[in-house]
């Protein structure tokens, strides 16, 4: 079949196009080069922004709470955070459009991170440290958003829903709490301080949210700013004083010791990170640059000192004990408390050694902040929950002896109190005593604040208030009827 005729002026192979093509070729090539260069530049900028966001997410320790233990998908949520109010389950913050933040705009993302308000308007609980993240700069928020949207893999995992008891189940009450206690001011550098100090302040106060754990809270569970970094309860654990006080805080630590602790979670003769601090070391601090770690140290060493009644640093208590070895040798004059001694010799001495001096793998029980603190929370919690801290290829591990014990004895409250008292008496701070009730309190998530203790009265109080309001309304209506003039 013959082809239809084509006008030479419209043919791509005709004589008319050839001269136009020749004249435009340099311009077209230049334009193509500009487009390619711009595209490459944009890709590089996006890549740099994502890389920066990745580092910031690490500094903010997002993975610690938003990744379920035992192999959970990164950032897919489901981690149970023990709080005095009850268990709060972390949400999915992958870019899943079904169960994550895939539909969030940058503004939605910023509002959730800084103000604790999700895209649907629901309020988050301050177990999510948005009171600290409120200080994050706009540029860093943009980088965080780019990282979560462009590099984190979406996962449609639906975490368990948080269901706190009444009245804490009313999330709208957080709007009032935020009005009272949320400071939305972005980080402002102090011009009187060095660039290193300001960098450390930004990292510690905003991204690493140190005050969230290390500052005591008031009756409404807001941070007590007058006691900033002076120590606070974190569920069953206690985050100690990290002000510059030389006895109660970290003023007696050298810069190198603090940097080593941040990198490894272990400073022999001082402390070993466990519980939430071990998670911070494993997921965040060990991955920061040396310059950033030094900046944090510079800032913390300058935080105003807040002291205590203690005259001895918590790392300076205790000494090696010869009691267990003397008993093994059958020497006279040794009569330790029966139960505590037997638990220690059967479950502890093999790793921590009979004199409590530890070895290359297990820490000493003396000159140890867990046994020298003026409260037993961290010692008891370590016995209850054990320890797991991975730094590089090295794993520090201690089995649990509480409800999660798998191949060790599951100890009762009395057993843990007895062995704790034995350790404190022989290796630590002998003035601290542990009762079974203390262990039960710590096992149950720690000391409950006043607002939690009063919570059981909330429902009866609400009913009484409703009855009173109803009675007042009925009285007012009946009064109006009586005062209305008769008709007719």
Number of C-alpha atoms within 10 A of each C-alpha: 3 4 5 6 6 9 8 12 11 11 12 11 10 13 12 13 15 12 11 10 12 10 11 11 12 11 11 12 11 12 12 12 12 12 12 12 12 12 12 12 12 12 12 12 12 16 16 15 19 23 17 18 23 20 18 23 22 21 24 25 21 20 22 23 25 26 22 20 14 6 7 14 19 21 26 29 28 24 23 19 17 17 17 21 20 18 16 21 21 25 25 26 24 25 23 19 13 14 20 22 21 17 15 18 13 15 13 17 24 22 17 22 21 23 24 27 20 17 16 8 12 14 19 21 16 18 16 22 23 26 26 28 25 24 21 25 15 11 10 15 21 18 22 24 23 22 23 22 22 13 16 18 14 24 21 14 18 14 19 14 12 16 13 14 13 12 16 17 12 12 13 13 12 19 16 10 15 17 9 10 14 19 15 16 12 16 17 12 14 11 8 8 10 14 13 17 22 21 19 23 25 24 23 23 21 25 23 26 21 19 25 26 23 23 25 25 19 13 12 12 16 18 21 16 13 10 19 23 28 27 22 22 22 23 24 24 24 25 24 22 24 24 26 23 21 18 23 27 24 21 18 15 16 12 17 12 17 21 22 15 20 25 21 22 26 21 18 17 16 21 21 22 23 26 20 17 19 24 20 26 25 24 21 23 25 23 17 17 12 12 12 18 23 20 23 26 24 19 23 23 23 14 16 14 23 20 16 12 8 11 10 14 20 25 24 19 20 23 16 18 18 12 18 21 14 15 15 10 9 10 10 8 9 11 9 14 12 11 15 20 23 16 19 19 17 10 15 17 17 13 16 19 19 20 20 25 20 19 11 7 11 18 23 26 27 29 25 24 24 28 32 28 25 18 16 24 25 21 22 27 27 20 20 25 20 19 19 17 24 17 16 11 5 9 13 19 14 16 18 22 24 22 13 13 16 11 9 12 14 16 18 16 21 18 17 28 24 24 26 27 25 24 24 26 17 22 24 28 28 17 11 16 17 21 15 15 12 20 24 16 16 21 20 16 20 22 16 17 15 12 16 20 12 10 16 13 11 14 12 11 12 12 11 12 12 12 12 12 12 12 12 12 12 12 12 12 11 11 11 11 11 10 8 8 8 7 4 3
